Amino acid sequence: MDEITPLTDSQPDGPEIPSDPAPPIESRFLFVDVAALRAKQLRRGARVRIDEVEHLPKKAERVAMEEVKRGLVYYDVPEKSAAPAAAGGGE
């Protein structure tokens, strides 16, 4: 989930983009993470995926949240791995 791949036509070797919308996000925490990463992409110049320009919010965060709600942002949730050792050592 560290990276959300933007939909662009300039990526001929990029990942295949599914034609179906992404499944709705049930977790509020996952929604916030995905929308935050997408807002970061928008602030760096990524194209907006919403076609309705007249009703488009002005803030990148709001645009990102709307894109995630509509299933226009595709994301990967990494598999859980073994828990790392406790930080700090303790003893």
N, C-alpha and C positions, 0 to 999 in steps of 0.2 A: 504494500500500500504506500510505499515511499514515493512512487511515481505514477502519475496518471498520464497516459499517452493521449495527446490531443488528436482530434480528427482533422487531418489536413491532406490535401491532394498531393503535396510535395514529398510524401514519404512512399516512394514506390516499393521499397523493401521493408516498410514498416509492418506492424501487426495487422492482421486481417480484422476489419471492423464489422461486427455483426449488424445485420439489418434490423433485428428486433431491438426494442428498447431494453435497457438494463433492468433487472428485477428491482422492485421497490426495496428500499433499505428500511429494515425493521428497527434497527438500533439507532438511537439518537446520537450516540457517540461516533458510530461509523459514518453517519450522515454528516456530522460536523467535520470529521477528518477529511472525507472526500471533497466536501464543498470548500474547505480551506485550501486544499491542494489545488483544486480547480481555480479558485480565486487568485492564487499565486500565479498560475499560468496566464490568466486573463490580464493581470497587471503587467506581466512580462510581454504581452502582445499577442497572445493566442486569439484566434477568431471566435466570436460568439456563435453558439450553435442554435440559438433561438431565432426563428425566422421573423417573428413579430417585432419589428423595429420600433413601431410607434408606442408600444406598451412596455418597452424595455426599461428595467431599472437602471439607474445611473451608476450605482456602486458595484464594483466587481464582486463583492461578497454576495449581494442580492442576486446578481445574474447567475453566479455559480450555484446558489441554493436552488434557484428556479430550474437550472439545467439538470441538477441532480434529481429534483422532484419529478421532472418529466422523463427521466431515464436516459438522458442524452450523454451522461458521463459514465464511461466504463471503468471499472476498477478491479484490482486483484487483492484479495486478502491472503497474505502468506500463511502457509501451514504452521501450526504450533510446533515448536521444536523443544528440545530438552531445556528445562529451566537453568539459566546461568547461575553460577555460584554467587552467594550473597556478597554484595559490594562492601568493601571496607575491611573484611577479614574478621573483625570483631574481637579476637583474642589478642 
